[in-house]
């Protein structure tokens, strides 16, 4: 087995329902024996699907992956609504028969595409004056959350089986699918809430890249789990890459800048060694003489 201290990378896990994201992180810590591990964006206990866990020095990539776009398959039930906007909550309106056609639903759904304003659910981890909103809501306190701007790239009906409908959602980080379901119910006039959620993509990682948690646990017991670790560089594979020669690797390791190609326009890039390892995240800056240089923002390469 590899030296644990040398392991740095990504585990893409298909999280089952009924577990918190932190539960999965703890399983990874115990299974790998590596304390330095963390997820890149909470997946609700009632939701399943792609959960990206960073292990070792790769945890320092978290802020960049957390901000990545997400994709979900959401099961929305029309006809009533709940205070939590999902199946866990108390009903807030009488159930009605749903007189909505697929065409009407799609027409309203498309209005939620683009840059839209969304108010998070009262039962969420958003903080109000230092307190979590859901803790206040459970105590019966009035919770007023400020709307925020989100980006919804694409919405599409996958299955129509009224009163339930399955929707593919491609959105920015920070989007609440529960709020989307509730807001849809409001504009349709019949109410709606989320009854199922599966994250199919987080950044560049999809379900195809993932390993079921059950299978990963078996690998922990067998002692060959590290074969499922993906290189840290892959987590930002959609970023611009700069190939570095050995001298440039040394320069960046010591916090110094290296020359950039004239005409370079990207703001941030991955600095990759000739062995394909992630050396640093680098930012394009202009030197005093007007030439372009790469400034190391986070250095990962230590060997």
LINTA-V982457 format. One record per residue. N is the residue number from 1. D_CENTER is the distance of its C-alpha to the mean C-alpha in whole Angstrom. Layout:
n = <N,N>
d_center = <D_CENTER,D_CENTER>
This chain:
n = <1,2,3,4,5,6,7,8,9,10,11,12,13,14,15,16,17,18,19,20,21,22,23,24,25,26,27,28,29,30,31,32,33,34,35,36,37,38,39,40,41,42,43,44,45,46,47,48,49,50,51,52,53,54,55,56,57,58,59,60,61,62,63,64,65,66,67,68,69,70,71,72,73,74,75,76,77,78,79,80,81,82,83,84,85,86,87,88,89,90,91,92,93,94,95,96,97,98,99,100,101,102,103,104,105,106,107,108,109,110,111,112,113,114,115,116,117,118,119,120,121,122,123,124,125,126,127,128,129,130,131,132,133,134,135,136,137,138,139,140,141,142,143,144,145,146,147,148,149,150,151,152,153,154,155,156,157,158,159,160,161,162,163,164,165,166,167,168,169,170,171,172,173,174,175,176,177,178,179,180,181,182,183,184,185,186,187,188,189,190,191,192,193,194,195,196,197,198,199,200,201,202,203,204,205,206,207,208,209,210,211,212,213,214,215,216,217,218,219,220,221,222,223,224,225,226,227,228,229,230,231,232,233,234,235,236,237,238,239,240,241,242,243,244,245,246,247,248,249,250,251,252,253,254,255,256,257,258,259,260,261,262,263,264,265,266,267,268,269,270,271,272,273,274,275,276,277,278,279,280,281,282,283,284,285,286,287,288,289,290,291,292,293,294,295,296,297,298,299,300,301,302,303>
d_center = <30,28,29,26,26,26,22,19,16,13,13,11,12,13,13,16,16,18,16,14,11,14,17,15,15,18,19,18,20,23,23,22,25,22,21,19,16,12,9,6,5,7,8,11,14,16,13,13,11,8,7,8,10,12,16,19,19,16,14,15,13,10,10,10,7,5,7,6,7,5,9,10,14,15,19,21,24,27,30,29,26,25,25,21,20,20,22,23,24,28,29,30,32,35,33,35,35,33,35,32,32,29,31,30,27,26,27,26,22,23,24,20,19,19,18,19,19,18,19,17,18,21,19,16,15,16,19,23,25,23,23,20,21,21,23,26,25,26,29,30,30,29,26,25,22,22,20,18,17,14,14,14,15,16,17,20,22,22,24,27,28,29,29,25,23,20,18,16,13,11,10,9,6,9,10,12,13,16,17,17,19,21,22,23,25,27,28,29,31,31,28,24,22,19,20,17,14,12,9,10,8,5,7,10,9,11,13,16,14,14,16,17,17,21,22,20,22,25,25,25,28,29,28,27,23,22,23,19,18,17,18,16,17,15,12,13,15,15,17,20,22,25,27,29,33,34,35,32,30,33,33,29,29,32,30,32,31,32,33,31,32,34,32,29,27,23,22,20,20,20,23,24,27,30,28,25,23,21,24,22,20,22,23,26,29,32,35,38,40,38,36,33,31,28,27,25,22,21,23,22,25,28,30>
